């Protein structure tokens, strides 16, 4: 072991640092540039007070709560009130419903239908003047609301002011021409104003657009009967009878309308184009005709110039076994080569269509547009044939005065197809006319 003390001056051992505090390391030995030595670091940021964060959080909370309250107050609550008011109205509790609707108007005045509902409640409460004011205010912002125009016109009509009801109901019709209630009210307005034709026009449109409601059909038909528009009334009663076959009211109306039109009240006396002549239905076989009507008075063959062959049966009087005790005027029946009834003819005025068209009236000017007219070129007589444009029914008239003492002869023919079966293949015998004869 070497116990010899070390020499402080030895070059291999570092000596103690001088105690002089002024001693500094030379700059070239420190490795710091003058710029770095001159740099002064910025002061550290002071932390925000905790109270500031608490205040901001409170403000956000208040804004959220306030916004939610505003939304509830101006949107949710009015909607709840509106729904409750609607429920009360449906329960016919009009007074409390009115109170809630008025509350909705105050809470949310921009809602478009509140004034309308207020008017409806007032109308239901028997306060027509206030209801008119509510509908007028509503229509200032919603001028195309046909419902408000209809209610306005109806109230004015109920107050005995048809002249004032005319304008709102005309506006309602322009907005909703297929609304039967509007057409009905406008028809009543014109009836009270003494315009019979306009009243019939609008009441007829009410029948046309009626959504199959029996009671309103009967009401409109009755109004048309009062206006002596029996044909249109018949249409309404017929439609009601089809909808409610067990209801006696439409049947009574049908009988009344038919009586006014001079029509039979027994359907078995009707001419139905393309289907039947009285009790005789097209499409029956010879066997079915024999079983139902018995033997004919005569039976003959018929061959047309076009080469078609038919068999013609004549019955001077029909006794229908399906209607015991009832006799029908006679007719002529035409069967095709398959033995099927394709044509039935009668000269009896007892058979008519449901709108009154029969052998006694088909030359009336008012029916002219329903026909295609034809004139026979046979030199022995002058004859005319008038076929319905829709087909299925044809009328004949011929002047036989120069040949027989029978004079004029008329007949109605129900047939399949556009023209009678025994005329279809010989159109060269007929020349078209513009309209039926006017004399």
Protein Blocks (a to p, Z undefined) as FASTA:
>chain_A
ZZbdcdfkbckbccdddfbfkbccdfklnopafklmmpccddddddddfklmmmmmmmmm
mmmmmmmmmmmmmmmmmmmmmmmmmmmmmnopaklmmmmmmmmmmmmmmbmklmmmmmmm
mmmnopaklmmmmmmmmmmmmmmlmklmmmmmmmmmmnopaklmmmmmmmmmmmmmmlmk
lmmmmmmmmmmnopaklmmmmmmmmmmmpghiaklmmmmmmmmmmnopaklmmmmmmmmm
mmmmmbmklmmmmmmmmmmnopafbfklcccehkagcjbcghiafklmmmmnopafbdcd
dddfkopacdddddfbdcdfklghiacddddddddfkopafbdcdfbfkbccfkopafkl
mmpmklmmmpccdddfbfkbccdddddfkgoiacddddfklmmmnlpaddddddehjbdf
klmmmmmlpccdfbdcfZZ
